[in-house]
Amino acid sequence: MKAVVVGVGNEFRGDDAAGLAVAEALRDRVPRGVEIVRCEDEPSRLIDAWAGADAAILVDAAACRSRPGVLHRLDAVAHRLPASLFPPSTHAFGLAETIELARAVGRLPARVLVYAIEGASFETGAGLTSAVREAVDSVAAAILDDLEELCTSAP
């Protein structure tokens, strides 16, 4: 089974770097055959990042006004992602729209899990807030559990 973990975000916009931080925390801890990718570009480039993968796990920041550091875990194959969960973007497509585009053109992996960490500050030049920084390790651990299940259940 081929799997990819994609950290989405912008390291120069505070908690928007949550997905990137999780990807870095996982870099040397994932099972063999799992690729770690950073996506700091237009979200539609995710379609290329997971090309050929059986499973994709995406990690991004959320901005739906919940408590900072709260984790949202969603199955993007079973349900559409709520577009309101993710922060506004200067890009034409956000994460939810990119997943729906991939679904429409038949380029969505068989399994797609999305982890979104609720952020507090998305200011230019800021680092991660303490609540998001504290959530990074628990999200990485949850993803490792998912990867173990995905790898052991693969035919």
C-alpha positions in Angstrom: 0.0 0.0 0.0 1.2 3.5 -0.9 0.3 6.2 1.6 1.2 9.9 1.8 0.9 12.3 4.7 0.6 15.9 3.6 1.2 18.9 5.9 -0.6 21.9 4.5 0.1 25.5 5.4 2.2 28.6 5.4 5.1 28.7 7.9 5.0 32.5 7.9 1.4 32.9 9.1 1.3 31.7 12.7 -1.0 28.7 13.4 -1.4 28.2 9.6 1.9 26.2 9.9 0.2 23.5 12.1 0.1 21.0 9.3 3.7 21.6 8.4 4.7 21.2 12.0 2.9 17.8 12.2 4.6 16.7 8.9 8.0 17.5 10.3 7.2 15.7 13.6 6.4 12.6 11.6 9.3 12.8 9.1 11.4 10.0 10.7 8.6 8.1 12.4 6.3 6.8 9.7 6.4 3.2 8.4 8.4 2.4 5.3 6.6 3.3 2.1 4.8 6.3 3.6 5.8 9.6 2.0 5.8 12.9 3.9 5.0 16.0 1.8 4.9 19.7 2.6 2.3 21.7 0.7 2.8 25.4 1.0 1.5 26.2 -2.5 -1.9 26.4 -4.1 -4.0 23.7 -2.4 -5.0 22.2 -5.8 -1.4 20.9 -6.0 -2.5 18.3 -3.5 -3.9 16.3 -6.3 -0.4 15.7 -7.6 1.0 15.1 -4.1 -1.3 12.1 -3.6 -1.1 10.8 -7.2 -0.8 7.0 -7.1 -1.4 6.8 -3.4 -3.9 4.3 -1.9 -4.3 6.5 1.1 -3.7 10.2 2.0 -3.7 11.8 5.4 -3.9 15.6 5.2 -3.1 17.9 8.1 -4.1 21.6 8.1 -5.1 24.4 10.4 -8.8 25.1 11.0 -10.4 28.4 11.8 -14.0 27.8 12.8 -13.8 29.6 16.1 -13.5 26.6 18.3 -11.0 26.4 21.2 -7.4 26.7 19.9 -5.7 23.3 19.7 -8.9 21.3 19.2 -8.5 18.5 16.7 -11.0 17.7 14.0 -10.6 14.3 12.3 -12.7 13.8 9.1 -13.1 11.0 6.6 -13.1 13.0 3.3 -14.1 9.9 1.2 -17.2 9.3 3.3 -18.3 12.9 3.7 -17.7 16.3 2.1 -15.5 18.6 4.2 -17.2 21.7 5.5 -15.6 24.6 3.7 -16.1 26.8 6.7 -13.7 24.7 8.8 -10.6 26.0 7.0 -9.2 29.6 7.1 -9.8 31.9 4.2 -7.2 31.6 1.5 -5.8 33.9 -1.2 -6.0 30.9 -3.5 -9.0 30.1 -5.7 -9.3 26.7 -4.1 -9.1 25.7 -0.5 -8.7 22.2 0.9 -12.4 21.3 0.8 -12.7 22.5 -2.8 -9.6 20.6 -3.9 -10.9 17.3 -2.4 -14.2 17.8 -4.2 -12.4 18.6 -7.5 -10.3 15.4 -7.1 -13.4 13.4 -6.4 -15.2 14.8 -9.5 -12.2 13.9 -11.8 -11.6 10.5 -10.3 -8.2 11.4 -8.6 -9.2 11.0 -5.0 -7.3 8.1 -3.2 -9.5 5.3 -1.8 -8.8 6.6 1.7 -8.5 10.3 2.7 -8.3 11.4 6.3 -8.1 15.0 7.2 -6.8 16.3 10.5 -7.5 20.0 11.2 -6.0 21.7 14.3 -8.0 24.7 15.4 -5.8 27.8 15.3 -5.9 31.0 17.2 -3.6 33.4 15.3 -2.8 33.5 11.6 -0.8 36.8 11.7 2.1 37.3 9.3 5.4 36.5 10.9 4.0 34.8 14.0 4.9 31.4 15.2 2.6 28.6 16.4 0.6 29.5 19.5 1.2 27.4 22.6 -2.2 25.6 22.2 -1.4 24.5 18.6 2.3 23.7 19.5 1.0 21.4 22.3 -1.5 19.7 19.8 1.2 18.8 17.3 2.6 15.7 19.1 -0.9 14.3 19.9 -1.9 14.7 16.2 1.3 13.0 15.1 0.6 10.1 17.4 -3.0 9.8 16.1 -1.7 9.8 12.5 0.8 7.0 13.4 -2.1 5.0 14.8 -4.0 5.5 11.5 -1.0 4.6 9.4 -0.5 1.4 11.4 -4.2 0.4 10.8 -4.0 1.4 7.1 -0.8 -0.6 6.6 -2.0 -3.7 8.4 -5.4 -3.8 6.8 -4.0 -3.3 3.2 -4.3 -6.4 1.0 
